[in-house]
Amino acid sequence: MKTLKLKIATFSIALASLGILGAGCNSLTKTQKGAAIGAGAGGTIGAIIGKAAGNTALGAIIGGAVGGTAGAFIGRNMDRQAAEIKQTVPGATVIREGEGILVKFDSGILFDTDQSALKAAARTNLQNLSTSLVNNPQTNILIVGHTDNTGSDSHNMDLSIRRAESVKSFIAAGNVAASRLSTSGKGESEPIADNNTVDGRAQNRRVEIVIVANEQMKNQARSAQ
């Protein structure tokens, strides 16, 4: 109970900090908001929010932000890549956030039930995504597997890890450097919908691919200021 209260308190403080920073930013674009948040709070607030909210993808994006003018430079690059992915990977949901991109696949698009081998149709989507990643080499990619709460915790954790690794292997085979790729399996621990409904469980079974700037892009962004 003490741990839960601490998480809630930490999350509330982080949100309050961002609220202050964003109070006058309603008219800004997502790129500009990301730059403002990064400049005012740095990656620390983002990492706190991601951890407290139980959201690995959010933490990876905001926690790695550089902010300021450099953040805006990175954001513009991410805008271009996000638009490219939306055009070429129709099976994905593409979300631009701060200085990164979140590409989300419902697991039903990629895998059969309780399996980690990619479906044939999934390969086309991931092949096109790999092409975009090759064309934009100054990024790092985190692949996060998630499940619903059907089955045991241990089974779901193992399945989420195997699915993330399966996606990583396929992307790496598409000439994306393995050094750019990392994986995380979260099992049923980070739901985005209600596990008590069929639709909610379907939403929770997903693979998230987080794209963020690597050090080369960050240094380029800083030197462009």
Secondary structure by P-SEA (a helix, b strand, c coil): caaaaaaaaaaaaaaaaaaaaacccccccaaaaaaaaaacccaaaaaaaaaaaccaaaaaaaaaccccaaaaaaaaaaaaaaaaaaaccccbbbbbcccbbbbbbccccccccccccccaaaaaaaaaaaaaaaacccbbbbbbbbbcccccaaaaaaaaaaaaaaaaaaaaaaccccccbbbbbbcccccccccccaaaaaaacbbbbbbbbcaaaaaaaaaac
